[in-house]
Each structure stands twice: as C-alpha cells, then as structure tokens.
C-alpha cells in the first residue's frame, strides 16, 4: 500500500491554509486527520461544515456517539481524539470505557443512546426496533434521531478516512479494549 502523506500548510490551497490557521488557533495544532482532508481542495471545509453544523444533540451525547461508532469501526485515531474531548466534557476514564462498550451504567438516557448508536452502526442503519422504542421513551424525538444519524455519518467519514490512509495518531493513544 502507498504511504499516505500528511500535507503541510505550504502544500495545501490558500483556503485550506486559512482552515489550518483556524485549527491551530482553536486546538493548538492541525490534527493529522484534518490535514489529510486537505489533499482535496474542498473536503476539509465541507467536512468541518458538517461537523460544526447545528444539532439537537448536546456535547456529551455527541461524544457518546463519537466513541461508540469509532469503537465499532475500530478507529484508533478517532477513539484517541474523542477520548480527549470526552474528558473535556466531564467523562471519567471509567465512564469512557463503558461508553465505548455501549454498556453505560451511570446514565440511563446515555445508555440507550449508546445502544442505539451501536445498533445503527453495526446493522448499517437498520436499528433494532426495541431500541428505537426505548430511545423515544427516554425522551428523544424524531428530530434527535435524524441529528444522531448525521453525527454517525460524520464519524463514519473520519473512521473510514483513517482506515484507508492509516495516518499516524497524533493524540494520546486511547487504551485498547481487546
């Protein structure tokens, strides 16, 4: 397999250079995965628009989705990055492990969210009907479901990009569950 390069700021379009500058200001560096998107003149901007779009899903719920989907798709890059973000959103190391396993004991609403995300991801969009019923009973609605599917799609994009490119993880490595 060809080694996939990570472009530097000087190697990308002016539009992507501006995005690199914004990422560096916000995060402190340009993550390798985002830089990889910049091989395309448009993918990085398009992806960030998707990732930063308005949603009915709060930050903690979003990290649950990110971690569950990345665990199922075996994406060490996204698991590592989202472990950092989950901690910033108040989750403990133990809770993050529960989230990744979709076996949450500390919050019933997040538990059903994790189980539904696992079902949707494992079954290529065909969620278990009982989990959908429990999802609605937990207080979620159809709009939330659509937003969740958007977030799952966002995460599948990055999981697949990392799987194909195998670019180095530049976040503290998340522990393996295996």
Phi and psi in degrees as GROMACS dihedral restraints (atoms count N, CA, C in turn):
[ dihedral_restraints ]
;  ai    aj    ak    al  type     phi  dphi    fc
    3     4     5     6     1   -68.0    20    10
    4     5     6     7     1   136.6    20    10
    6     7     8     9     1   -72.9    20    10
    7     8     9    10     1   128.6    20    10
    9    10    11    12     1   -86.6    20    10
   10    11    12    13     1   125.0    20    10
   12    13    14    15     1   -85.8    20    10
   13    14    15    16     1   154.3    20    10
   15    16    17    18     1  -104.6    20    10
   16    17    18    19     1   113.7    20    10
   18    19    20    21     1   -68.6    20    10
   19    20    21    22     1   146.1    20    10
   21    22    23    24     1   -88.8    20    10
   22    23    24    25     1   170.2    20    10
   24    25    26    27     1   -55.5    20    10
   25    26    27    28     1   -40.8    20    10
   27    28    29    30     1   -69.2    20    10
   28    29    30    31     1   -18.1    20    10
   30    31    32    33     1   -95.4    20    10
   31    32    33    34     1    -1.2    20    10
   33    34    35    36     1  -111.4    20    10
   34    35    36    37     1   168.6    20    10
   36    37    38    39     1   -64.0    20    10
   37    38    39    40     1   159.6    20    10
   39    40    41    42     1   -56.1    20    10
   40    41    42    43     1   -37.3    20    10
   42    43    44    45     1   -64.1    20    10
   43    44    45    46     1   -42.7    20    10
   45    46    47    48     1   -70.8    20    10
   46    47    48    49     1   -31.3    20    10
   48    49    50    51     1   -60.3    20    10
   49    50    51    52     1   -42.0    20    10
   51    52    53    54     1   -63.9    20    10
   52    53    54    55     1   -39.4    20    10
   54    55    56    57     1   -66.4    20    10
   55    56    57    58     1   -41.9    20    10
   57    58    59    60     1   -56.3    20    10
   58    59    60    61     1   -44.7    20    10
   60    61    62    63     1   -61.2    20    10
   61    62    63    64     1   -42.7    20    10
   63    64    65    66     1   -64.7    20    10
   64    65    66    67     1   -42.1    20    10
   66    67    68    69     1   -62.7    20    10
   67    68    69    70     1   -43.4    20    10
   69    70    71    72     1   -61.5    20    10
   70    71    72    73     1   -39.5    20    10
   72    73    74    75     1   -67.8    20    10
   73    74    75    76     1   -37.7    20    10
   75    76    77    78     1   -80.9    20    10
   76    77    78    79     1   -44.4    20    10
   78    79    80    81     1  -102.9    20    10
   79    80    81    82     1   -25.7    20    10
   81    82    83    84     1   104.0    20    10
   82    83    84    85     1   -12.6    20    10
   84    85    86    87     1  -161.8    20    10
   85    86    87    88     1   169.1    20    10
   87    88    89    90     1   -99.0    20    10
   88    89    90    91     1   107.6    20    10
   90    91    92    93     1   -57.7    20    10
   91    92    93    94     1   142.3    20    10
   93    94    95    96     1   -53.1    20    10
   94    95    96    97     1   -39.1    20    10
   96    97    98    99     1   -65.3    20    10
   97    98    99   100     1   -42.8    20    10
   99   100   101   102     1   -64.1    20    10
  100   101   102   103     1   -42.3    20    10
  102   103   104   105     1   -60.1    20    10
  103   104   105   106     1   -36.7    20    10
  105   106   107   108     1   -62.8    20    10
  106   107   108   109     1   -37.7    20    10
  108   109   110   111     1   -56.5    20    10
  109   110   111   112     1   -30.4    20    10
  111   112   113   114     1   -73.4    20    10
  112   113   114   115     1    -2.6    20    10
  114   115   116   117     1   -60.0    20    10
  115   116   117   118     1   -30.1    20    10
  117   118   119   120     1   -92.0    20    10
  118   119   120   121     1   143.9    20    10
  120   121   122   123     1   -66.3    20    10
  121   122   123   124     1   -22.2    20    10
  123   124   125   126     1  -122.2    20    10
  124   125   126   127     1   -21.8    20    10
  126   127   128   129     1   -61.4    20    10
  127   128   129   130     1   -41.6    20    10
  129   130   131   132     1   -62.4    20    10
  130   131   132   133     1   -49.8    20    10
  132   133   134   135     1   -62.1    20    10
  133   134   135   136     1   -42.8    20    10
  135   136   137   138     1   -63.1    20    10
  136   137   138   139     1   -44.0    20    10
  138   139   140   141     1   -64.3    20    10
  139   140   141   142     1   -44.9    20    10
  141   142   143   144     1   -64.1    20    10
  142   143   144   145     1   -33.0    20    10
  144   145   146   147     1   -62.6    20    10
  145   146   147   148     1   -44.9    20    10
  147   148   149   150     1   -62.7    20    10
  148   149   150   151     1   -49.7    20    10
  150   151   152   153     1   -63.2    20    10
  151   152   153   154     1   -33.8    20    10
  153   154   155   156     1  -100.1    20    10
  154   155   156   157     1    12.7    20    10
  156   157   158   159     1   -71.5    20    10
  157   158   159   160     1   158.4    20    10
  159   160   161   162     1   -64.8    20    10
  160   161   162   163     1   147.2    20    10
  162   163   164   165     1  -152.9    20    10
  163   164   165   166     1   156.4    20    10
  165   166   167   168     1   -86.3    20    10
  166   167   168   169     1    -1.1    20    10
  168   169   170   171     1   -94.2    20    10
  169   170   171   172     1   127.4    20    10
  171   172   173   174     1   -78.1    20    10
  172   173   174   175     1   172.3    20    10
  174   175   176   177     1   -61.5    20    10
  175   176   177   178     1   -41.0    20    10
  177   178   179   180     1   -66.1    20    10
  178   179   180   181     1   -44.6    20    10
  180   181   182   183     1   -61.6    20    10
  181   182   183   184     1   -39.6    20    10
  183   184   185   186     1   -61.7    20    10
  184   185   186   187     1   -41.7    20    10
  186   187   188   189     1   -67.8    20    10
  187   188   189   190     1   -33.5    20    10
  189   190   191   192     1   -59.4    20    10
  190   191   192   193     1   -48.4    20    10
  192   193   194   195     1   -60.6    20    10
  193   194   195   196     1   -47.4    20    10
  195   196   197   198     1   -58.6    20    10
  196   197   198   199     1   -43.4    20    10
  198   199   200   201     1   -71.6    20    10
  199   200   201   202     1   -42.4    20    10
  201   202   203   204     1   -63.9    20    10
  202   203   204   205     1   -49.9    20    10
  204   205   206   207     1   -62.8    20    10
  205   206   207   208     1   -42.8    20    10
  207   208   209   210     1   -66.5    20    10
  208   209   210   211     1   -33.6    20    10
  210   211   212   213     1   -65.9    20    10
  211   212   213   214     1   -47.5    20    10
  213   214   215   216     1   -61.9    20    10
  214   215   216   217     1   -39.7    20    10
  216   217   218   219     1   -85.9    20    10
  217   218   219   220     1     3.3    20    10
  219   220   221   222     1    54.8    20    10
  220   221   222   223     1    48.2    20    10
  222   223   224   225     1  -102.4    20    10
  223   224   225   226     1    98.5    20    10
  225   226   227   228     1   -62.8    20    10
  226   227   228   229     1   -33.0    20    10
  228   229   230   231     1   -63.2    20    10
  229   230   231   232     1   -54.5    20    10
  231   232   233   234     1   -69.5    20    10
  232   233   234   235     1   -35.0    20    10
  234   235   236   237     1   -61.0    20    10
  235   236   237   238     1   -41.6    20    10
  237   238   239   240     1   -66.5    20    10
  238   239   240   241     1   -48.2    20    10
  240   241   242   243     1   -62.7    20    10
  241   242   243   244     1   -44.7    20    10
  243   244   245   246     1   -79.1    20    10
  244   245   246   247     1   -15.9    20    10
  246   247   248   249     1   -66.4    20    10
  247   248   249   250     1   -41.7    20    10
  249   250   251   252     1   -60.8    20    10
  250   251   252   253     1   -48.0    20    10
  252   253   254   255     1   -68.8    20    10
  253   254   255   256     1   -34.5    20    10
  255   256   257   258     1   -63.7    20    10
  256   257   258   259     1   -40.7    20    10
  258   259   260   261     1   -63.8    20    10
  259   260   261   262     1   -40.0    20    10
  261   262   263   264     1   -64.7    20    10
  262   263   264   265     1   -23.5    20    10
  264   265   266   267     1   -93.9    20    10
  265   266   267   268     1    10.6    20    10
  267   268   269   270     1    97.5    20    10
  268   269   270   271     1     2.3    20    10
  270   271   272   273     1   -80.5    20    10
  271   272   273   274     1   143.4    20    10
  273   274   275   276     1   -86.2    20    10
  274   275   276   277     1   167.9    20    10
  276   277   278   279     1   -57.7    20    10
  277   278   279   280     1   -42.0    20    10
  279   280   281   282     1   -65.1    20    10
  280   281   282   283     1   -41.9    20    10
  282   283   284   285     1   -65.0    20    10
  283   284   285   286     1   -38.2    20    10
  285   286   287   288     1   -62.9    20    10
  286   287   288   289     1   -39.1    20    10
  288   289   290   291     1   -63.5    20    10
  289   290   291   292     1   -45.4    20    10
  291   292   293   294     1   -59.2    20    10
  292   293   294   295     1   -42.9    20    10
  294   295   296   297     1   -60.4    20    10
  295   296   297   298     1   -49.7    20    10
  297   298   299   300     1   -59.3    20    10
  298   299   300   301     1   -33.2    20    10
  300   301   302   303     1   -82.9    20    10
  301   302   303   304     1    -8.4    20    10
  303   304   305   306     1    57.6    20    10
  304   305   306   307     1    39.6    20    10
  306   307   308   309     1  -128.4    20    10
  307   308   309   310     1    56.8    20    10
  309   310   311   312     1   -76.1    20    10
  310   311   312   313     1   126.8    20    10
  312   313   314   315     1  -108.2    20    10
  313   314   315   316     1   -12.9    20    10
  315   316   317   318     1   -93.7    20    10
  316   317   318   319     1    -8.5    20    10
  318   319   320   321     1  -157.9    20    10
  319   320   321   322     1   110.2    20    10
  321   322   323   324     1   -62.3    20    10
  322   323   324   325     1   -35.0    20    10
  324   325   326   327     1   -69.7    20    10
  325   326   327   328     1   -42.2    20    10
  327   328   329   330     1   -68.3    20    10
  328   329   330   331     1   -29.8    20    10
  330   331   332   333     1   -62.2    20    10
  331   332   333   334     1   -46.4    20    10
  333   334   335   336     1   -68.9    20    10
  334   335   336   337     1   -35.6    20    10
  336   337   338   339     1   -60.2    20    10
  337   338   339   340     1   -46.0    20    10
  339   340   341   342     1   -64.2    20    10
  340   341   342   343     1   -43.3    20    10
  342   343   344   345     1   -64.7    20    10
  343   344   345   346     1   -39.9    20    10
  345   346   347   348     1   -66.8    20    10
  346   347   348   349     1   -43.5    20    10
  348   349   350   351     1   -60.3    20    10
  349   350   351   352     1   -40.7    20    10
  351   352   353   354     1   -62.4    20    10
  352   353   354   355     1   -46.3    20    10
  354   355   356   357     1   -62.3    20    10
  355   356   357   358     1   -46.4    20    10
  357   358   359   360     1   -60.1    20    10
  358   359   360   361     1   -45.2    20    10
  360   361   362   363     1   -69.6    20    10
  361   362   363   364     1   -48.4    20    10
  363   364   365   366     1   -64.5    20    10
  364   365   366   367     1   -32.5    20    10
  366   367   368   369     1  -102.7    20    10
  367   368   369   370     1    19.9    20    10
  369   370   371   372     1    51.9    20    10
  370   371   372   373     1    45.4    20    10
  372   373   374   375     1    97.2    20    10
  373   374   375   376     1   -12.5    20    10
  375   376   377   378     1   -93.2    20    10
  376   377   378   379     1    88.9    20    10
  378   379   380   381     1   -74.7    20    10
  379   380   381   382     1   149.7    20    10
  381   382   383   384     1   -61.8    20    10
  382   383   384   385     1   128.2    20    10
  384   385   386   387     1   -60.8    20    10
  385   386   387   388     1   -38.6    20    10
  387   388   389   390     1   -64.4    20    10
  388   389   390   391     1   -39.4    20    10
  390   391   392   393     1   -65.1    20    10
  391   392   393   394     1   -38.0    20    10
  393   394   395   396     1   -62.4    20    10
  394   395   396   397     1   -42.0    20    10
  396   397   398   399     1   -60.5    20    10
  397   398   399   400     1   -47.0    20    10
  399   400   401   402     1   -63.8    20    10
  400   401   402   403     1   -35.9    20    10
  402   403   404   405     1   -59.0    20    10
  403   404   405   406     1   -48.8    20    10
  405   406   407   408     1   -67.5    20    10
  406   407   408   409     1   -38.6    20    10
  408   409   410   411     1   -64.7    20    10
  409   410   411   412     1   -26.4    20    10
  411   412   413   414     1   -77.2    20    10
  412   413   414   415     1    -5.7    20    10
  414   415   416   417     1   110.1    20    10
  415   416   417   418     1     0.8    20    10
  417   418   419   420     1   -82.7    20    10
  418   419   420   421     1   162.1    20    10
  420   421   422   423     1  -130.5    20    10
  421   422   423   424     1  -177.9    20    10
  423   424   425   426     1   -61.7    20    10
  424   425   426   427     1   -38.9    20    10
  426   427   428   429     1   -61.9    20    10
  427   428   429   430     1   -41.6    20    10
  429   430   431   432     1   -60.3    20    10
  430   431   432   433     1   -40.8    20    10
  432   433   434   435     1   -62.1    20    10
  433   434   435   436     1   -43.9    20    10
  435   436   437   438     1   -62.2    20    10
  436   437   438   439     1   -44.0    20    10
  438   439   440   441     1   -63.6    20    10
  439   440   441   442     1   -37.0    20    10
  441   442   443   444     1   -63.6    20    10
  442   443   444   445     1   -42.8    20    10
  444   445   446   447     1   -64.3    20    10
  445   446   447   448     1   -36.4    20    10
  447   448   449   450     1   -61.5    20    10
  448   449   450   451     1   -43.7    20    10
  450   451   452   453     1   -67.2    20    10
  451   452   453   454     1   -40.7    20    10
  453   454   455   456     1   -60.6    20    10
  454   455   456   457     1   -43.1    20    10
  456   457   458   459     1   -60.4    20    10
  457   458   459   460     1   -43.0    20    10
  459   460   461   462     1   -56.9    20    10
  460   461   462   463     1   -45.6    20    10
  462   463   464   465     1   -71.6    20    10
  463   464   465   466     1   -36.6    20    10
  465   466   467   468     1   -60.5    20    10
  466   467   468   469     1   -39.5    20    10
  468   469   470   471     1   -57.4    20    10
  469   470   471   472     1   -50.8    20    10
  471   472   473   474     1   -70.7    20    10
  472   473   474   475     1   -37.3    20    10
  474   475   476   477     1   -60.1    20    10
  475   476   477   478     1   -44.2    20    10
  477   478   479   480     1   -70.1    20    10
  478   479   480   481     1   -39.3    20    10
  480   481   482   483     1   -60.6    20    10
  481   482   483   484     1   -42.9    20    10
  483   484   485   486     1   -67.6    20    10
  484   485   486   487     1   -41.0    20    10
  486   487   488   489     1   -60.1    20    10
  487   488   489   490     1   -40.8    20    10
  489   490   491   492     1   -75.9    20    10
  490   491   492   493     1   -40.3    20    10
  492   493   494   495     1   -89.0    20    10
  493   494   495   496     1   -27.7    20    10
  495   496   497   498     1    52.6    20    10
  496   497   498   499     1    37.7    20    10
  498   499   500   501     1   -67.2    20    10
  499   500   501   502     1   152.9    20    10
  501   502   503   504     1   -64.7    20    10
  502   503   504   505     1   143.7    20    10
  504   505   506   507     1   -77.1    20    10
  505   506   507   508     1   124.9    20    10
  507   508   509   510     1  -113.6    20    10
  508   509   510   511     1    28.3    20    10
  510   511   512   513     1  -119.4    20    10
  511   512   513   514     1   161.4    20    10
  513   514   515   516     1   -56.7    20    10
  514   515   516   517     1   127.5    20    10
  516   517   518   519     1   -65.5    20    10
  517   518   519   520     1   126.6    20    10
  519   520   521   522     1   -70.6    20    10
  520   521   522   523     1   144.2    20    10
  522   523   524   525     1   -67.3    20    10
  523   524   525   526     1   147.7    20    10
  525   526   527   528     1   -77.1    20    10
  526   527   528   529     1   144.5    20    10
  528   529   530   531     1   -94.1    20    10
  529   530   531   532     1    -4.0    20    10
